[in-house]
């Protein structure tokens, strides 16, 4: 990449500013095409392993996020997904997990922030993006496994409670 704007043009050691265009170029090195979000100059999306991923470049941080809508309704939610997110967040998975709601449906969100305020060279940016994408997708997969385990434990607990009555 040539003619990259740096944070301090007077400093020969200043790192290039992280822009959406640089993120798009870096992801292309992994054969991933990011599609810019119409009307936005800071965000792009991609479908990675069947999961919708968002890449957003803000002033000091690059966010890699994956939101997956579930069939569960917020108004009738059990604790399983919330406990699964807590389980994921209690270990280092490379991303954090949260449960949000959209139109009364629960959404599993995994997200990783990459600090970019000081800038990054191409190698740093590519490595950070790879780690973030791997963490976000890995955390989504771990959420599925953890939620299934929580549901199984909930069913077993309900059976035990029923048998003790």
C-alpha positions, 0 to 999 in steps of 0.5 A: 500500500502506498501513500498511506496517511500517518498520524504524524507526517513529520515523524518517519516512525509514525504508523499509518492510520487505520481506515475502512479501505485498509481494512477492506484491503487487509481482509482481501489478503484472506480472500474475504470481500467486505461490502461497504454499507451504503451511506456509511463510510466507516462500516462494511460487512461480510458473510463468514462461515455463514455468519454475518460479520460487521467491520466498523472503523471508529476514531480509536477502535476497529470493531469486528462483530457478529450478530445472530438472531435466535428463535427465542423471544425476549419476553419468554427467555429462559436463562440458558443463553445468558448463562452461556454468554457468561460462560464464554466471557469467563474464559479467554475466547478472543471475543466477548459475548452478549445477548441483546434483543431485536423485535422481541427476539434474542440476538447472540452478539460476539464482538472484539475491539482492536485499538487503532488510535496509534495506527497500524502497519499492514502486518499488524492490521492483518494479524489483528483482523485475523485474530479478531475474526477467529475470536468472533466466529469461535465465540459464536460456535462456543455459544452454540455449544454452551447454550446446548449444554445449558439447555441439557442441564436445565432439562436434567434439573427440571426432571430431578425437581419433578421426580422429587415431588 
